[in-house]
Amino acid sequence: MERGSAFRRIIAPNGTLMNTISDVAGLAALSICESILLSLTDLDIIEQGEAVCILEDAAAAHRGAIAEAKNPEAHEAAAVVIDRIIKGKNSVPRDNG
């Protein structure tokens, strides 16, 4: 495999095409942040309510950026993903069928 070719065409579990390094990096960063928040609450470093507030702030920041953004759909999508995490769902939906 040629260096960097893994970033050219990656099909996400829901069938959408992820074709940029930023798509893949964003997915990795989201997973890392989600794991950090879970660890902080599991270790009683922060309370679950504080983790929820952090996530709500992040979602609100994305929603606040929509009006001025060059790509408002990306900010809305990010807020939706964060809302999924708040509701206790995994950030990356998986096909169970």
Disulfide bonds with the S-S distance in Angstrom:
none
